[in-house]
Amino acid sequence: MSTLHQLREGLNEAWESVVDGWQKLYRRAAGALTRFTPGRKSAADEQESREIAIRSAGWGVLAAEVFDDDDKVVIRMEAPGMERDDFDIEVLDDYLVVRGEKRIERNRTEGRYHVMECAYGSFERAFPLPEEVTAAEASASYDKGVLKIELPKSAQRRRKVIKVDID
């Protein structure tokens, strides 16, 4: 076997390994990736806001956890820098859909140079629900950058404990 042939074979194996690794990473992280698009802007600083929003639009991560408890489904999502009114939450079919908009922030200091820009824009995240829930009884809270949503399971889907006497 020639050296060139061995080199090609080694490169093919390495490439397949890289592709396999990326596919595994994508499958594990796909649920956490969130697409941010430029959001609404005020007319006062339209041009500067548009430039910052366009630079920051793209994919980001909003870490979340889904807990399947005995009588409810609990979803916690990290969404720092937002206000309670920035969220739109609804249950659609077997999904909890969270929409929101993270607004642009700016800090500027000219002497000794200090600049801070944050901009994410609008986002939408859909969580598959592991059980049927009663959406009308759902509750949500937002504290220290964490959105927590509790969805009670429908009565017929709740786990029931049955006591069995053993002779």
ChimeraX attribute file (.defattr): number of C-alpha atoms within 10 A of each C-alpha:
attribute: neighborCount
match mode: 1-to-1
recipient: residues
	/A:1	5
	/A:2	6
	/A:3	8
	/A:4	9
	/A:5	10
	/A:6	11
	/A:7	11
	/A:8	11
	/A:9	12
	/A:10	12
	/A:11	12
	/A:12	12
	/A:13	12
	/A:14	12
	/A:15	12
	/A:16	12
	/A:17	12
	/A:18	12
	/A:19	12
	/A:20	12
	/A:21	11
	/A:22	12
	/A:23	12
	/A:24	12
	/A:25	11
	/A:26	13
	/A:27	9
	/A:28	10
	/A:29	12
	/A:30	11
	/A:31	16
	/A:32	19
	/A:33	15
	/A:34	18
	/A:35	17
	/A:36	22
	/A:37	19
	/A:38	24
	/A:39	20
	/A:40	16
	/A:41	16
	/A:42	9
	/A:43	8
	/A:44	8
	/A:45	9
	/A:46	11
	/A:47	12
	/A:48	10
	/A:49	22
	/A:50	18
	/A:51	11
	/A:52	19
	/A:53	25
	/A:54	15
	/A:55	12
	/A:56	19
	/A:57	17
	/A:58	15
	/A:59	14
	/A:60	14
	/A:61	15
	/A:62	16
	/A:63	15
	/A:64	16
	/A:65	12
	/A:66	16
	/A:67	13
	/A:68	14
	/A:69	12
	/A:70	12
	/A:71	17
	/A:72	20
	/A:73	20
	/A:74	19
	/A:75	19
	/A:76	18
	/A:77	19
	/A:78	17
	/A:79	20
	/A:80	14
	/A:81	13
	/A:82	17
	/A:83	16
	/A:84	13
	/A:85	9
	/A:86	12
	/A:87	18
	/A:88	12
	/A:89	15
	/A:90	14
	/A:91	19
	/A:92	12
	/A:93	11
	/A:94	14
	/A:95	17
	/A:96	20
	/A:97	16
	/A:98	18
	/A:99	15
	/A:100	21
	/A:101	22
	/A:102	22
	/A:103	20
	/A:104	20
	/A:105	13
	/A:106	11
	/A:107	9
	/A:108	10
	/A:109	9
	/A:110	7
	/A:111	6
	/A:112	5
	/A:113	7
	/A:114	9
	/A:115	9
	/A:116	9
	/A:117	12
	/A:118	15
	/A:119	23
	/A:120	24
	/A:121	23
	/A:122	20
	/A:123	20
	/A:124	16
	/A:125	18
	/A:126	18
	/A:127	17
	/A:128	14
	/A:129	20
	/A:130	13
	/A:131	18
	/A:132	19
	/A:133	26
	/A:134	14
	/A:135	16
	/A:136	9
	/A:137	11
	/A:138	17
	/A:139	12
	/A:140	14
	/A:141	11
	/A:142	19
	/A:143	12
	/A:144	11
	/A:145	14
	/A:146	17
	/A:147	20
	/A:148	18
	/A:149	20
	/A:150	18
	/A:151	24
	/A:152	23
	/A:153	23
	/A:154	15
	/A:155	11
	/A:156	9
	/A:157	14
	/A:158	16
	/A:159	11
	/A:160	9
	/A:161	6
	/A:162	6
	/A:163	6
	/A:164	6
	/A:165	5
	/A:166	4
	/A:167	3
